[in-house]
Amino acid sequence: MNSYSSIDSIVILTGAGISAASGLDTFRDKGGIWAQYDYREVATPQGFSRNPGKVHAFYNMRRRQALSVQPNAAHVALAWLEREWRGDFLLVTQNVDGLHEAAGSQRLLHMHGQLNSALCRACGERTNWTADMDVSSACPVCGEVGRVRPDIVWFGEMPYHLDEIEDALAGADLFVSIGTSGTVYPAAGFAVEARRRGAMAVELNLEPTSPGTDLFSDSIEGPAEETVPLFVERLLAR
């Protein structure tokens, strides 16, 4: 019997680190996306208002890149865990790529939006979008031109699905954070909330998050494509 033998309900949070082995850049590491781009110019409502063409070009690049890569062993392992787990399970991702879905995950919430989705500022509808987007793009629903934007939660905007995530955390026995710096709220507060509610909290990351690692019952260091499959095996062997 291992330390997870009494676990029934699991909530897992993933960040950019889980997709690194698939070839997608992380954000806050040395050489990551925010070392290459000023987030204020490409990932804020104000930046989009000032220069929508620049923002569209940034997300067109990221969309094309995401469509060119495949899930890695960590994505596959989490999809396997979802299929085999007999209790409650929710996977929450900060990532905007579609790699979890490509690996087979279904009980999944994208709290920061998705690259393959467009949001119309005129009618509010969301539509699947895999092509490039620019200021001349028309909404497939209402037909308005120049009103679609990437369906991405930018800095200063409210993440999606927070009520559902809070409800899941309230009933969780285990919270697992994978490949995320744990420094951006509200996701940074998930471990705090889980522990406050009595859940065990485990971190899988290249190195322990600082500050905040005292919030985790266990911290497992290493690349996600190596640590996640082993962790899933441990959970399923309880």
Protein Blocks (a to p, Z undefined) as FASTA:
>chain_A
ZZklmpmbdcddddfklmmmnopacfklghiaklmpcfklmmcfklmmmmmmlmmmmmmm
mmmmmmmpccdfklmmmmmmmmmpmbdcddddfbfbfklmmnopabdcdfkbpfkbccdf
klopacddfbdcdfkbccfklopghkaccddddehiacehklmmmmmmmmpcbdcdehia
hlacfklmmmmmmmmnopacddddfbdcdehjlmpmbdceddfklmmmmmmmmmmmZZ
